[in-house]
Amino acid sequence: MANSATASRPANLLVALLMGAGVFTLSLYASSASAASMRAACVQCPSETADASKWVKNGTYRLEPVTLSIDDEVRNADPDSLRKMTRLKPRALGADENDPLVDEVVRAIDIVGEAGDVDILRAQWPELTRRSRYAYSLFINEGQIADFYNVYVRVGPNKYLIVIGRDVESGEFHERPGEGYLINRRGTEGHSRELEQFRVVEAAAGR
């Protein structure tokens, strides 16, 4: 019996060591997952992600969940590179920011808009800060965040949704390429959800 007990000790020790190693590995994995979950999309970062922990922990932003599309899965996309942030207390754009905002919207509509709409917009020079609604936030570079706004723009009969970013530190505006588009033109049904939001924003802004 003594020999049997003695022989079982190395086996028990091996089991204990393996269990300990497993716990350590799981701990490392959990730490890695936790660190990864504190990253968000970054437009100009080489890794396409940036560390958001500082702003999440101080309660300025929260990280949003990511659902990968089939295309994302096929290309093995990093979920963090698609992760947006939400500012918990979004900042309303001020009237003194209207001119630079219109400038940026003009540039965007020059790319995605119909012929002649840029000239009309320049002539109208509308009050667009009242037609802006906070949408989401991203990193532009490591440590540099921009809050993005949906800007609902009417140019004659045409209705546009233009996405404009505001650098949190400098206050500068810049468009996000590929994010703006014509919601509908006269005689077309357009995008129903965006059109409904357009009507809500326009009513609040006092067309």
BELPETA-V337285 format. One record per residue. N is the residue number from 1. RES is the residue in one letter. BURIAL is # if it has 16 or more other C-alpha atoms within 10 Angstrom, else .. D_FIRST is the distance of its C-alpha to the first C-alpha in Angstrom with 2 decimals. Layout:
BEGIN
N&RES&BURIAL&D_FIRST  N&RES&BURIAL&D_FIRST
END
This chain:
BEGIN
1&M&.&0.00  2&A&.&3.81  3&N&.&5.42  4&S&.&4.95  5&A&.&6.15  6&T&.&8.48  7&A&.&9.74  8&S&.&10.57  9&R&.&12.63  10&P&.&15.43  11&A&.&15.73  12&N&.&16.09  13&L&.&18.49  14&L&.&20.42  15&V&.&20.84  16&A&.&22.07  17&L&.&24.42  18&L&.&25.76  19&M&.&26.39  20&G&.&28.11  21&A&.&30.20  22&G&.&31.15  23&V&.&32.31  24&F&.&34.24  25&T&.&35.87  26&L&.&36.85  27&S&.&38.25  28&L&.&40.32  29&Y&.&41.54  30&A&.&42.53  31&S&.&44.36  32&S&.&46.12  33&A&.&47.12  34&S&.&48.39  35&A&.&50.46  36&A&#&51.85  37&S&#&52.84  38&M&#&55.05  39&R&#&57.25  40&A&#&60.49  41&A&#&63.08  42&C&#&65.25  43&V&#&68.48  44&Q&.&69.00  45&C&.&65.52  46&P&.&64.19  47&S&.&60.89  48&E&#&62.88  49&T&#&60.80  50&A&#&60.94  51&D&#&58.78  52&A&#&59.93  53&S&#&57.43  54&K&.&60.07  55&W&#&62.44  56&V&#&59.83  57&K&.&58.26  58&N&.&61.71  59&G&.&62.61  60&T&.&65.47  61&Y&#&64.04  62&R&#&61.33  63&L&#&59.80  64&E&.&60.50  65&P&.&58.08  66&V&.&58.68  67&T&.&58.84  68&L&.&58.97  69&S&.&61.55  70&I&.&60.93  71&D&.&62.95  72&D&.&60.83  73&E&.&57.64  74&V&.&59.22  75&R&.&60.17  76&N&.&56.77  77&A&.&58.48  78&D&#&56.70  79&P&#&56.88  80&D&#&57.63  81&S&#&60.73  82&L&#&62.10  83&R&#&61.07  84&K&#&64.03  85&M&#&64.19  86&T&#&66.10  87&R&#&67.97  88&L&.&67.26  89&K&.&70.77  90&P&#&72.95  91&R&.&76.16  92&A&.&79.47  93&L&#&81.86  94&G&.&84.92  95&A&.&88.57  96&D&.&88.93  97&E&.&86.40  98&N&#&88.48  99&D&.&90.41  100&P&.&87.44  101&L&#&85.68  102&V&#&88.72  103&D&.&88.95  104&E&#&85.41  105&V&#&86.01  106&V&#&89.19  107&R&.&87.21  108&A&#&84.69  109&I&#&87.38  110&D&.&89.20  111&I&.&86.19  112&V&#&85.27  113&G&#&88.55  114&E&.&91.63  115&A&.&94.70  116&G&.&96.80  117&D&#&94.19  118&V&#&93.63  119&D&.&97.36  120&I&.&97.43  121&L&#&94.43  122&R&.&96.04  123&A&.&99.24  124&Q&.&97.45  125&W&.&95.07  126&P&#&93.25  127&E&#&91.19  128&L&#&87.72  129&T&#&85.57  130&R&#&86.17  131&R&#&85.01  132&S&#&81.70  133&R&#&78.35  134&Y&#&75.08  135&A&#&72.68  136&Y&#&69.67  137&S&#&68.75  138&L&#&67.46  139&F&#&67.05  140&I&#&69.89  141&N&#&68.16  142&E&#&65.11  143&G&.&65.94  144&Q&.&69.20  145&I&#&69.30  146&A&#&72.09  147&D&#&72.68  148&F&#&74.16  149&Y&#&76.84  150&N&#&78.26  151&V&#&82.03  152&Y&#&84.12  153&V&#&87.41  154&R&#&90.51  155&V&#&93.02  156&G&.&95.91  157&P&.&94.46  158&N&.&91.24  159&K&#&88.03  160&Y&#&85.35  161&L&#&81.84  162&I&#&81.33  163&V&#&78.11  164&I&#&78.82  165&G&#&76.38  166&R&#&77.11  167&D&#&75.47  168&V&#&73.91  169&E&.&74.86  170&S&.&78.27  171&G&.&79.50  172&E&.&80.68  173&F&#&80.78  174&H&#&79.83  175&E&#&79.48  176&R&.&76.32  177&P&.&77.40  178&G&.&76.77  179&E&.&76.30  180&G&#&79.93  181&Y&#&81.84  182&L&#&84.80  183&I&#&83.74  184&N&#&86.80  185&R&.&90.37  186&R&.&93.33  187&G&.&93.23  188&T&.&89.46  189&E&.&86.71  190&G&.&84.49  191&H&.&80.98  192&S&.&80.96  193&R&.&78.19  194&E&#&79.71  195&L&#&83.18  196&E&.&82.12  197&Q&.&80.68  198&F&#&83.85  199&R&.&85.96  200&V&.&83.90  201&V&#&84.17  202&E&#&87.85  203&A&.&88.66  204&A&.&86.94  205&A&.&88.70  206&G&.&92.07  207&R&.&93.13
END
